[in-house]
């Protein structure tokens, strides 16, 4: 903001004008700061110059992302015409809520009624893709899971071959919008999978045994469940990924049974999924099932000019952005006031394949790990990156980062563009690269002259 000193002085006593003049003088004597020019706007007395800078952008395959210990996990599959098949499965332990189950009692008259796996949908972000029918399967995990281990999207659990879903009950059309009425109880929207009676009987036969003495013993006996789908051939746009809230106390494995001597009295044993449970999403993908070859071609030849950039979560793909020639803008008498990276969405998108609400920019630290840019010093979103639905574009303020590159504080290694919610969402985005003929990705630079 530019103050009119003459008008200001005219409105205050003379001694106030003296103080104001001193303040202006002292402010002008401060030592120049590294961020010189950041608060200046076009039209300031120092003058402003607008320019654009060259970009070099290419898509590359991501390795994997962490999916363990999060509040949302994923189940389902769909075929994207641009990205191919994406398939997600949930690996989770179930835990006892009490110890020493069945000890000190006669368990010989216990009879199983059913056993049901309840997986609560995350509300309101219930799914990605369509809600067409899918074939769900559940397998017993055969490897020990550790809460101290970080599990990633490319981790595939060791499981028993047998499908634990009750015969002919795995084909389900998900409905994440409807509550479920059970006797006198109402349960929120959830995926409900009835499992085989022999699993229910197996648990009942452990009543009173050391295997149900505590959770350590139980998890050594029953290591967990792998919930997945086996959909066979899927046409493009068919199927979707369901969002499961594994921190919801209603997500559980429920065993229903009775005592044959008291058949009118139903009983229930709940084995819960909670924050103490190991749980992670395991992801598989097959890009060869895409109808369009753009992504496969981009990954095969990153050096080729490409008007399109592909981002996909869950260890799918990222984009590398470098700024060739940025050092040519280091000119005496000019200060960088603002640097804005503009990333347009390419064309329209299928309504059920919405782009990420947020993209991130990272640089690489000395160990090759993702690191924040200086522009994120006021918070992870201070740099921008939100999707502008009106203009169909993402914008990033990278002023401090490029200023430090230009003055030699940071290496001129470029940045990496990443889709947000990468470990908990199947989001993807097709973006305009710098070679796009109509709405290219661009770096807008504002300089002040002095």
HUHUHU-V641568 format. One line per field, one symbol per residue. phi: phi as a letter, one per 20 degrees, with the letter a starting at -180 (. if undefined). Layout:
phi=???
This chain:
phi=.deeffffffdcffffffffffffffffeffgdfegnfeedgofgfnbcdbccfcccbecffeacfcemeedccbpbbdefddnfccccddbfdcfdcdlfmfmbedfdfcfdabcedcfffdeeeacoddffceecccffddfdcfeeeedfefdfecfffeefggmdeecefceddfdecledddfgbeddfdffffffgfffegneffdfbffffffeceqcddbccemfcfgmenadeedeeeffefaddddbbefecfedfcbdddedbfeefbbeddcbbffeffeegfgffffcfffgbfccddbfmmebccecccfnfffeecfnccfebccedcffemecfgedffgfbdcdcddefenefcfegfefepfefennffeffelbdccedffffffffenfdfednccecfflfecbegbbddeefeffdcffbdedddddb
